[in-house]
Amino acid sequence: MDSVVILGTGLAGYTLAREFRKLDKETPLVLITADDGRNYSKPMLSTGFAKGKDADGLAMQTPEQMAEQLNARILTKTQVASIDRSEKVVRLEDGSTESYGKLVLALGAEPVKPSLSGDAVDRVLSVNDLEDYHAFRSCLPEGGRVAILGAGLIGCEFANDLVAGGYQVEVVGASKHVMPGLLPSSAASAVQEALTLLGVSFHLNSVGTSVNQGANGLEVGLAGGDSSSAVQADVVLSAIGLRPRIALAKDAGLATETGICVNRTLATSDPDIYALGDCAEVEGLVQLYVMPLMACARSLAKTLAGEANEVSYGAMPVTVKTPACPVVVAPPLENGGQWQTEEVEGGLRITCTRENDLLGYVLTGTATSERISLNKRLPAIMP
Ligand code: FAD
């Protein structure tokens, strides 16, 4: 019997495998991952310091437990080097091959590397999986200083988590507000003020240009607004963005844009190869969040089990995990709506409407309790 082979054991790979096994208990299932294959929830990586959890504390299952639960073979620490579509095999780094009937790419996204000079650039870290998180925690002294490059969602979440965990945090961000592109300035200011009150320092309108070893730890040189001062840190964490991993697909001749292009059945330009999760671009949409990949996993599981299915996305608001100032945001899908900002006690209600239709919203602080009622009025992202 032809195998289903899934590349990747992140939330996309493991959720798909679980959904598939609910429908098909027999077809041989193989998962291949470059990492250690432990099952964990990636969003927890930016909440671990406040909870005092190390990487082992965040891991939920070993690959052996997952293999048993899924009745699957799981190859860990195994980098896939290429896909041979004519032979229907994936080639592993050691030269061996694994044949597939259907292949699923759940390869995730990789951190964008900042452009930096200096003698300590190789000590700049990013945290995009459990092993990165372990490495980051391991080189951070108790109560140490962290310079975060990037004031986007992930940078702000780490800032909140680290300061809550007793560390000293300075954030360097290129724009004049935190979370540009996601939050309007009033909501961004609320988050920045709340984090500042907790003790986070911000260097906005600034970019990190160099990282050097100094007498007092690492020195991050800045350009832009705050270029007069360098940031001193024990660890530099880069959080300037993620980019879908498309190289394997592109090298195999599959259609790619920002992500690996798939239609609503999650099929790539090769009908025997599918993609989902952070690496995929579904009908032009790249969504680096959990809710879309869950919808894709449920839909693709049906297709792989023999009942062709098309994915649909409902409204998918994003919760920003900054407990100092909780935020829920549902960006409008189209331009041209009317924005209205209302102050409520302990928060902001910012809505985007056209006539009586709600197109999107941003809620901060106590106003986040309104999300359930507002969600009912939001349009579906991909009906
Ligand atoms: P990944 O988890 O990155 O998995 C990719 C897999 O592919 C890995 O197993 C890797 O080893 C494997 N792989 C890659 N290349 C190869 C290769 N060549 N050969 C073999 N294996 C390979 N989203 C939310 O919705 N809410 C949140 O609160 C939230 N918080 C987040 C916090 C942080 C710190 C981060 C980084 C992300 C957060 N996200 C959040 C995003 C969310 O976690 C991701 O969208 C999701 O986890 C992506 O899962 P994935 O399986 O597609 O990718």
Boltz pocket constraint, residues with backbone or C-beta under 6 A from the ligand:
constraints:
  - pocket:
      binder: B
      contacts: [[A, 7], [A, 8], [A, 9], [A, 10], [A, 11], [A, 12], [A, 13], [A, 32], [A, 33], [A, 34], [A, 35], [A, 42], [A, 43], [A, 44], [A, 45], [A, 46], [A, 78], [A, 79], [A, 80], [A, 81], [A, 106], [A, 107], [A, 108], [A, 109], [A, 127], [A, 128], [A, 154], [A, 245], [A, 248], [A, 276], [A, 277], [A, 278], [A, 279], [A, 287], [A, 288], [A, 289], [A, 290], [A, 291], [A, 293], [A, 319], [A, 321]]
      max_distance: 6.0
